[in-house]
Amino acid sequence: MRLLRRLRGTFVQSRYLILIITLVLDICSSAASQTQSQPSAHFHHLHLNTTDPSSAIKFYTSKFDCEERQFLGEDAVWAQQSWLLFNKVKEAPPWQLTSAIWHFGWGAEDMKAAYQKQLESGTKFFTPMTDISDILGGTGTGRFFYAYVETPDHGLVELNTASNHRFGHLHLFSEDPVAAGEWYAKHFRITLRSTREPRFYRGHQIAPSASFTIDNVNFIIYPIQYSRKAYADQWNGQSEISSTKGRVVDHVAFSVDDLSATVSRLRAEGVKILAAPTTTSSGRFKHAFIEGPDYIRIELVEEAFSRSGAAAQRKSLGS
């Protein structure tokens, strides 16, 4: 019996040792993976076109979790770790959902309460609150809701069930969502989640799809076929995706450590350079433009030149 207990103790100790070794290996593997997949860019801003920047800023700051701040001496919106910047245009920008940018969004812990509050404040909805709990699997209800707020410039802002009420996602369309996701993964060292299997939800195609996260912003890419069916009247015989240039959401911006080196690398990798690096705002802002998948405009901002922007804000917030 004594020998049996000793053997059993040895066996238990061995199991614990194996478990500890396995955990250590998992931690090391995870750390190595995180190091390898560290993004080479940060999310910096969305740039919107509007006929009235002042009114647009008041709209966003009164409806969502964000605040008015200055960026390079211009009025802007700061949303936790990201900027919304505004360009004044003479005529209302195109808003039809025929470009790569579908909408961007904030979360809501209590979607029903958030929706009612928006209604009471006079918010106009493009799509009313809708229960899509079954998109997560199963047949239950009351777990997941979404609604599209229509901005004064006819842009779309999604409110959806989430663990917080912060700015958190950008939803894109693509002719080939997986290839688009792989483009971001390749050029910005982003960890990609994707599925190649076609999937339909309530008669609309939602996969193949891809998603990835930069800082606190989740990018989700759906097939353009969704838009062509859901918003067929907006295509008016158009067959090709529109460039985002000049539209309500003109472009997305990432910050990088060394702009010139990044642009040189991207050029060598075959990325289309729309505008070479230039310094503006009296030397306070260095940026360039590239073209991403499906004619999306992407601005690259040098981190050292945006200390009054997202880089400094991240530091001040300890993030």
Long-range contacts (C-beta under 8 A, 24 or more apart in sequence): 36-189, 37-189, 37-190, 37-191, 38-189, 39-188, 39-189, 39-190, 39-214, 40-188, 40-189, 40-256, 40-257, 40-262, 41-188, 41-214, 41-254, 41-255, 41-256, 41-262, 41-300, 42-214, 42-215, 42-254, 42-255, 42-256, 42-303, 42-310, 42-311, 42-314, 43-81, 43-82, 43-214, 43-215, 43-216, 43-217, 43-252, 43-253, 43-254, 43-255, 43-310, 44-82, 44-83, 44-253, 44-254, 44-255, 44-299, 44-301, 44-306, 44-309, 44-310, 45-71, 45-82, 45-83, 45-84, 45-85, 45-252, 45-253, 45-299, 45-301, 45-309, 45-310, 46-82, 46-83, 46-84, 46-85, 46-104, 46-170, 46-249, 46-251, 46-252, 46-253, 47-85, 47-86, 47-87, 47-249, 47-250, 47-251, 47-252, 47-253, 47-299, 48-84, 48-85, 48-86, 48-87, 48-153, 48-155, 48-248, 48-249, 48-250, 49-86, 49-87, 49-89, 49-93, 49-153, 49-246, 49-247, 49-248, 49-250, 50-86, 50-87, 50-88, 50-89, 50-93, 50-152, 50-153, 50-248, 51-88, 51-89, 51-90, 51-91, 51-92, 51-153, 52-88, 52-152, 53-86, 53-87, 53-88, 55-152, 56-86, 56-151, 56-152, 56-153, 57-86, 59-151, 59-152, 60-84, 60-151, 62-121, 63-118, 63-121, 63-123, 63-149, 63-157, 64-106, 64-157, 64-165, 64-167, 65-106, 65-165, 65-166, 65-167, 66-167, 70-308, 71-308, 71-309, 72-281, 72-284, 72-285, 72-308, 72-309, 73-281, 78-313, 79-106, 79-166, 79-167, 80-166, 80-167, 80-216, 80-317, 81-215, 81-216, 81-217, 81-310, 81-313, 81-314, 81-317, 81-319, 82-167, 82-215, 82-216, 82-217, 82-310, 83-309, 83-310, 87-250, 89-246, 92-153, 92-154, 93-153, 93-246, 93-247, 93-248, 93-250, 94-242, 94-246, 94-247, 94-248, 95-153, 95-154, 95-155, 95-247, 95-248, 96-231, 96-234, 96-235, 96-242, 97-156, 97-173, 97-227, 97-230, 97-231, 97-234, 98-227, 98-231, 98-234, 98-235, 98-238, 98-241, 98-242, 99-173, 99-241, 99-242, 99-243, 99-244, 99-247, 99-294, 99-295, 99-296, 100-172, 100-173, 100-174, 100-241, 100-244, 100-292, 100-293, 100-294, 100-295, 100-296, 101-170, 101-172, 101-173, 101-244, 101-247, 101-249, 101-252, 101-296, 102-156, 102-171, 102-172, 102-173, 102-222, 102-227, 103-148, 103-155, 103-156, 103-157, 103-158, 103-170, 103-171, 104-156, 104-157, 104-158, 104-167, 104-169, 104-170, 104-171, 104-249, 105-157, 105-158, 105-159, 105-160, 105-167, 105-168, 105-169, 105-170, 105-171, 106-157, 106-158, 106-159, 106-165, 106-166, 106-167, 106-168, 107-159, 107-160, 107-161, 107-162, 107-163, 107-164, 107-165, 107-166, 107-168, 108-159, 108-160, 108-161, 108-162, 108-165, 109-161, 109-162, 109-163, 109-164, 109-165, 111-145, 111-146, 111-147, 111-159, 111-160, 111-161, 112-145, 114-159, 114-165, 115-145, 115-147, 115-159, 118-147, 118-149, 118-159, 123-149, 124-149, 124-150, 125-149, 125-150, 126-150, 126-156, 132-201, 135-201, 135-206, 151-248, 153-248, 154-248, 155-248, 155-249, 166-216, 167-216, 167-217, 168-216, 168-217, 168-218, 169-217, 169-218, 169-219, 169-220, 170-217, 170-218, 170-219, 170-220, 170-252, 171-219, 171-220, 171-221, 171-222, 172-219, 172-220, 172-221, 172-222, 172-294, 172-296, 173-221, 173-222, 173-223, 173-224, 173-226, 173-227, 173-241, 173-294, 174-221, 174-222, 174-223, 174-224, 174-241, 174-293, 174-294, 175-223, 175-224, 175-241, 175-294, 176-208, 176-293, 177-207, 177-208, 177-209, 177-210, 177-221, 177-222, 177-223, 178-208, 178-209, 178-210, 179-293, 180-210, 180-221, 180-292, 180-293, 180-294, 181-210, 181-211, 181-212, 181-221, 182-210, 183-292, 183-293, 184-212, 184-219, 184-292, 184-293, 185-212, 186-269, 187-266, 187-269, 187-271, 188-214, 188-254, 190-214, 203-229, 204-229, 204-230, 205-229, 214-254, 224-294, 241-294, 241-295, 242-295, 243-295, 243-297, 244-295, 244-296, 244-297, 245-297, 250-297, 251-289, 251-296, 251-297, 251-298, 251-299, 252-296, 252-297, 252-298, 252-299, 253-287, 253-298, 253-299, 253-300, 253-301, 254-298, 254-299, 254-300, 254-301, 255-300, 255-301, 255-302, 255-303, 255-306, 255-309, 255-310, 255-311, 256-300, 256-301, 256-302, 256-303, 257-302, 257-303, 257-304, 258-302, 259-286, 259-287, 259-288, 259-300, 259-301, 259-302, 259-305, 262-300, 263-288, 263-290, 263-300, 266-290, 277-302, 279-305, 284-308
